Amino acid sequence: MRKIEQQMIEAIKAKKTWSMDNTKVEYQCELDEPMHARMEQAKVYLFGNHIGTYLYRDTAFYVNFKTLRNWPTRTTKSRLRALGASV
């Protein structure tokens, strides 16, 4: 695993917004009013394109397949694999 991917994962675990070179993690925490629950997620971007979202309540990463279809590069797949996606 690349150093940038390790730092990306650490940012998600630490619930922090982070960016380096072409990769960005954007941590978001919002209050879901009807449910009175916190909605926490970390969106992952590569070259400004949203490649997936980690939902803390599900403890799962969800791939943005539209982006993967449009940019099925080795770098995109490497980032997604580092996050546990099967691509």
C-alpha positions in Angstrom: 0.0 0.0 0.0 1.3 3.5 -0.9 2.1 6.0 1.8 -0.6 8.4 0.5 -3.2 5.6 0.8 -2.0 4.9 4.4 -2.4 8.6 5.2 -5.9 8.6 3.6 -7.0 5.7 5.8 -5.6 7.4 8.9 -7.5 10.5 8.1 -10.7 8.5 7.8 -10.1 6.7 11.1 -9.3 10.0 12.8 -12.4 11.7 11.4 -10.3 14.5 9.8 -10.4 16.4 6.6 -7.1 15.8 4.8 -5.5 16.2 1.4 -2.3 15.4 -0.3 -1.4 15.8 -4.0 -4.3 14.3 -6.0 -6.2 12.7 -3.1 -8.6 14.3 -0.6 -10.7 13.1 2.4 -13.5 15.3 3.4 -15.0 14.5 6.9 -18.6 15.6 7.4 -20.7 15.5 10.5 -24.3 16.6 10.5 -27.3 16.2 12.8 -30.2 14.3 11.3 -33.1 16.3 12.8 -35.9 13.7 12.5 -33.8 10.9 13.9 -31.8 13.1 16.4 -28.7 11.2 15.3 -25.3 12.3 14.1 -24.6 11.5 10.4 -20.9 11.1 10.0 -19.2 10.3 6.7 -15.9 10.8 4.9 -16.0 11.4 1.2 -12.9 10.5 -0.8 -11.9 12.4 -3.9 -9.2 11.7 -6.5 -8.3 14.6 -8.8 -11.5 16.3 -7.5 -13.7 13.4 -8.5 -15.8 11.7 -5.8 -14.7 8.0 -5.8 -16.5 6.9 -2.7 -17.9 7.5 0.8 -17.2 5.9 4.2 -20.3 5.8 6.4 -19.3 5.6 10.1 -22.7 4.3 11.2 -22.4 1.3 8.8 -18.6 1.0 9.2 -18.5 0.5 5.4 -17.1 2.1 2.4 -19.3 2.7 -0.7 -17.8 3.0 -4.1 -19.1 5.7 -6.5 -19.4 3.4 -9.5 -20.2 6.3 -11.9 -16.8 7.8 -11.2 -15.2 4.3 -11.5 -16.9 3.8 -14.9 -15.7 7.2 -16.2 -12.1 6.9 -14.8 -11.2 3.2 -14.4 -7.5 4.1 -13.9 -4.9 2.1 -11.9 -4.8 5.0 -9.4 -8.6 5.0 -8.9 -8.6 1.3 -8.4 -5.6 1.4 -6.1 -7.3 4.0 -3.8 -10.5 2.0 -3.7 -8.7 -1.3 -3.0 -6.8 0.4 -0.1 -10.2 1.3 1.3 -11.4 -2.3 1.1 -13.4 -2.2 -2.1 -13.3 -5.2 -4.4 -12.5 -3.6 -7.8 
